[in-house]
Amino acid sequence: MMLTMPTLDKLKALKLHEMGKAMEEYMGSGDWDSLGFEDRLGLLVDRELAYREDRRLQARLKQARLRQSACMEDLDYRHPRGLDKSLMKSLATCRWIKERLNVLISGPTGAGKSFIACALAHRACLEGFKAHYVRAPRLFGDLGIARGDGRYAKLMGSIAKADLLVIDDWGLCVLGDQERNDLLEILEDRHGLRSTVVTSQLPVEHWHETIGNPTLADAILDRLVHNAHKINLKGDSMRKKKSDNA
């Protein structure tokens, strides 16, 4: 014990707090004394590593600001809505993020678009990617405010660096001139470098109309659609179904 306390103090000084905590816990167990040096050290290092990985995960999830608490394991395939289980299983590997591809999710209100988008972002965080979720109206509003107070370049830079950007509720209204320009800049910064998820009530073939300007619409969709997985949900509202089954 005389050697233990100085060792614990040194672990804390090195900011190896979880390792020190584990050491105190393991020393109280009967199996600790029977372990060799390498086994003891391995247990302590594993504990510290798991603790740090969990802290980094929690930081990524906090930074992502997901609208819903969703995960891929909770996706509902029982109700027919055009959700391809094999595609979702493939997306769950996050290989599409490594390949810098996009995911476009369309469907009626309540079909589960936001849940799927948040589940994809959650899985990305689990795999070590940085995600950022934002509703389209909020995105353009934040950019407008940032332009006025001098944070525009910083905000655009932050959006560009996210491994996965989720733009939810796209296409609720026709874009204005500044919104079109902002969206083009965002997608230009990310094209071929980062992945983007977009959800919309409108089918993808109608997105051109909601952008407004034909020339900018071509440029925006060229950077968004042609290298994307498409999920087209159908059927009644999932919220209504859950309410009816309650």
C-alpha positions as CSV (number, residue, x, y, z in Angstrom):
1,M,0.0,0.0,0.0
2,M,3.0,2.3,0.6
3,L,3.8,2.1,-3.1
4,T,0.2,2.3,-4.2
5,M,-0.7,5.8,-3.0
6,P,2.3,7.5,-4.7
7,T,1.5,5.5,-7.9
8,L,-2.2,6.6,-7.8
9,D,-1.1,10.2,-7.3
10,K,1.2,10.0,-10.3
11,L,-1.5,8.5,-12.4
12,K,-3.8,11.5,-11.5
13,A,-0.9,13.9,-12.2
14,L,-0.6,12.4,-15.7
15,K,-4.4,12.7,-16.1
16,L,-4.8,9.0,-16.2
17,H,-7.8,9.3,-13.8
18,E,-9.7,6.2,-15.1
19,M,-6.6,4.1,-14.9
20,G,-6.1,5.1,-11.3
21,K,-9.8,4.5,-10.5
22,A,-9.6,1.1,-12.1
23,M,-6.5,0.3,-10.1
24,E,-8.2,1.1,-6.8
25,E,-11.2,-1.1,-7.8
26,Y,-9.2,-4.1,-9.0
27,M,-6.9,-4.1,-6.0
28,G,-10.0,-4.8,-3.9
29,S,-10.8,-8.0,-5.9
30,G,-9.4,-11.4,-5.1
31,D,-8.3,-12.0,-8.7
32,W,-5.9,-9.0,-8.8
33,D,-3.1,-10.6,-6.9
34,S,-3.2,-13.7,-9.1
35,L,-2.5,-11.7,-12.3
36,G,0.9,-11.1,-13.7
37,F,2.3,-7.7,-14.5
38,E,1.3,-7.7,-18.1
39,D,-2.3,-8.7,-17.4
40,R,-2.6,-6.1,-14.7
41,L,-1.2,-3.4,-17.0
42,G,-3.5,-4.5,-19.8
43,L,-6.6,-4.2,-17.7
44,L,-5.7,-0.7,-16.6
45,V,-4.8,0.4,-20.1
46,D,-8.0,-1.1,-21.6
47,R,-10.1,0.7,-18.9
48,E,-8.4,4.1,-19.7
49,L,-8.8,3.6,-23.4
50,A,-12.5,2.7,-23.2
51,Y,-13.1,5.7,-21.0
52,R,-11.4,8.1,-23.4
53,E,-13.1,6.6,-26.4
54,D,-16.5,7.1,-24.7
55,R,-15.7,10.7,-23.9
56,R,-14.7,11.4,-27.5
57,L,-18.0,9.7,-28.7
58,Q,-20.1,11.8,-26.3
59,A,-18.3,14.9,-27.5
60,R,-19.0,14.0,-31.1
61,L,-22.7,13.4,-30.3
62,K,-23.0,16.7,-28.5
63,Q,-21.3,18.5,-31.4
64,A,-23.7,16.8,-33.9
65,R,-26.8,18.3,-32.2
66,L,-29.0,15.6,-33.5
67,R,-32.7,16.4,-33.6
68,Q,-33.7,12.9,-32.4
69,S,-32.2,10.2,-30.3
70,A,-32.0,7.6,-33.1
71,C,-29.8,4.6,-34.0
72,M,-29.7,2.2,-36.9
73,E,-30.8,-0.7,-34.7
74,D,-34.1,1.0,-34.0
75,L,-35.2,1.4,-37.7
76,D,-38.7,0.0,-38.2
77,Y,-39.0,-2.4,-41.2
78,R,-42.4,-3.8,-40.1
79,H,-44.5,-1.1,-41.9
80,P,-44.2,-1.0,-45.7
81,R,-42.8,2.4,-46.6
82,G,-40.1,1.6,-49.2
83,L,-37.2,1.2,-46.8
84,D,-34.7,-1.1,-48.3
85,K,-33.2,-3.2,-45.5
86,S,-30.2,-4.2,-47.6
87,L,-29.4,-0.6,-48.4
88,M,-29.7,0.5,-44.8
89,K,-27.4,-2.4,-43.7
90,S,-24.8,-1.2,-46.3
91,L,-25.1,2.4,-45.1
92,A,-24.6,1.3,-41.5
93,T,-21.0,0.3,-42.4
94,C,-20.3,4.0,-43.1
95,R,-18.4,3.0,-46.2
96,W,-20.3,5.6,-48.1
97,I,-18.9,8.3,-45.9
98,K,-15.4,7.1,-46.6
99,E,-16.2,7.2,-50.3
100,R,-17.6,10.8,-49.9
101,L,-21.1,9.9,-51.2
102,N,-24.4,11.5,-50.2
103,V,-27.8,10.2,-49.1
104,L,-31.0,11.8,-50.2
105,I,-34.2,10.9,-48.2
106,S,-37.6,12.0,-49.5
107,G,-41.1,11.1,-48.5
108,P,-44.3,12.5,-46.9
109,T,-44.6,14.1,-43.5
110,G,-44.1,11.5,-40.7
111,A,-42.6,8.9,-42.9
112,G,-39.4,8.8,-40.7
113,K,-37.0,10.9,-42.8
114,S,-35.5,12.8,-39.9
115,F,-35.2,9.6,-37.8
116,I,-33.3,7.9,-40.5
117,A,-31.0,10.9,-41.1
118,C,-30.3,11.1,-37.3
119,A,-29.7,7.3,-37.2
120,L,-27.1,7.6,-40.0
121,A,-25.4,10.5,-38.2
122,H,-25.4,8.6,-34.9
123,R,-23.7,5.7,-36.6
124,A,-21.2,8.0,-38.1
125,C,-20.3,9.3,-34.7
126,L,-19.9,5.8,-33.4
127,E,-17.5,5.1,-36.2
128,G,-15.4,8.2,-35.3
129,F,-16.7,10.7,-37.9
130,K,-17.8,14.2,-37.0
131,A,-21.4,14.9,-37.9
132,H,-23.4,18.1,-37.9
133,Y,-27.3,18.2,-38.0
134,V,-29.3,21.3,-39.0
135,R,-32.7,22.0,-40.4
136,A,-32.6,23.9,-43.7
137,P,-34.5,27.0,-42.4
138,R,-32.2,27.2,-39.4
139,L,-29.1,26.8,-41.6
140,F,-30.0,29.7,-43.8
141,G,-31.1,31.8,-40.8
142,D,-27.8,31.2,-39.0
143,L,-25.8,32.0,-42.1
144,G,-27.7,35.3,-42.5
145,I,-27.0,36.3,-38.9
146,A,-23.4,35.2,-39.2
147,R,-23.0,37.4,-42.3
148,G,-24.1,40.4,-40.3
149,D,-21.9,39.9,-37.2
150,G,-18.7,38.8,-39.0
151,R,-18.9,35.0,-38.3
152,Y,-19.9,33.9,-41.8
153,A,-16.5,32.6,-42.9
154,K,-16.0,30.8,-39.6
155,L,-19.4,29.2,-39.8
156,M,-18.9,28.1,-43.4
157,G,-15.6,26.7,-42.5
158,S,-17.1,24.7,-39.7
159,I,-19.8,23.3,-42.0
160,A,-17.2,22.4,-44.6
161,K,-15.1,20.4,-42.1
162,A,-17.9,18.1,-40.8
163,D,-17.4,14.6,-42.1
164,L,-21.2,14.3,-42.4
165,L,-23.6,17.2,-42.8
166,V,-27.3,16.5,-42.3
167,I,-29.7,19.1,-43.9
168,D,-33.2,18.3,-42.7
169,D,-36.5,19.7,-44.0
170,W,-35.1,20.8,-47.3
171,G,-37.5,22.4,-49.9
172,L,-40.2,23.8,-47.6
173,C,-40.1,27.0,-49.7
174,V,-38.4,28.3,-52.8
175,L,-34.9,29.6,-52.0
176,G,-34.0,33.2,-52.2
177,D,-30.9,34.5,-54.1
178,Q,-28.6,34.5,-51.0
179,E,-29.8,31.1,-49.9
180,R,-29.1,29.6,-53.3
181,N,-25.6,31.1,-53.2
182,D,-25.0,29.9,-49.7
183,L,-26.1,26.3,-50.6
184,L,-23.9,26.2,-53.6
185,E,-20.9,27.3,-51.6
186,I,-21.6,24.7,-49.0
187,L,-21.9,21.9,-51.5
188,E,-18.9,23.2,-53.5
189,D,-16.8,23.0,-50.4
190,R,-17.9,19.5,-49.6
191,H,-18.1,18.0,-53.1
192,G,-15.8,15.0,-53.4
193,L,-14.5,15.6,-49.9
194,R,-17.3,15.1,-47.4
195,S,-20.7,13.4,-47.3
196,T,-24.1,15.1,-47.0
197,V,-27.6,13.8,-46.1
198,V,-30.6,15.8,-47.2
199,T,-34.2,15.1,-46.3
200,S,-37.2,16.6,-48.0
201,Q,-41.0,16.1,-48.5
202,L,-40.4,16.7,-52.2
203,P,-39.3,13.9,-54.5
204,V,-35.8,14.5,-55.8
205,E,-37.1,15.2,-59.3
206,H,-38.8,18.3,-58.0
207,W,-35.8,19.8,-56.2
208,H,-34.9,21.8,-59.3
209,E,-38.1,23.8,-59.0
210,T,-37.6,24.7,-55.3
211,I,-34.1,26.1,-55.9
212,G,-35.6,28.6,-58.3
213,N,-32.7,29.7,-60.5
214,P,-32.2,27.2,-63.2
215,T,-28.5,27.8,-63.6
216,L,-27.7,27.6,-59.9
217,A,-30.1,24.6,-59.6
218,D,-28.1,22.7,-62.1
219,A,-24.9,23.5,-60.3
220,I,-26.3,22.6,-56.9
221,L,-27.9,19.3,-57.9
222,D,-24.9,18.3,-59.9
223,R,-22.9,18.3,-56.7
224,L,-25.6,16.7,-54.6
225,V,-27.6,14.1,-56.6
226,H,-25.3,12.3,-59.0
227,N,-23.1,10.7,-56.3
228,A,-25.9,9.9,-53.9
229,H,-27.9,7.0,-52.5
230,K,-31.6,7.7,-52.7
231,I,-34.2,6.7,-50.2
232,N,-37.8,7.4,-51.3
233,L,-40.2,6.7,-48.5
234,K,-43.9,6.1,-49.1
235,G,-47.0,5.3,-47.1
236,D,-48.8,6.8,-44.1
237,S,-47.3,8.7,-41.3
238,M,-45.2,6.5,-38.9
239,R,-46.3,8.8,-36.0
240,K,-49.9,8.1,-36.9
241,K,-49.4,4.4,-37.0
242,K,-47.6,4.4,-33.7
243,S,-50.5,6.4,-32.2
244,D,-53.1,4.0,-33.6
245,N,-51.2,1.1,-32.1
246,A,-50.8,2.6,-28.7
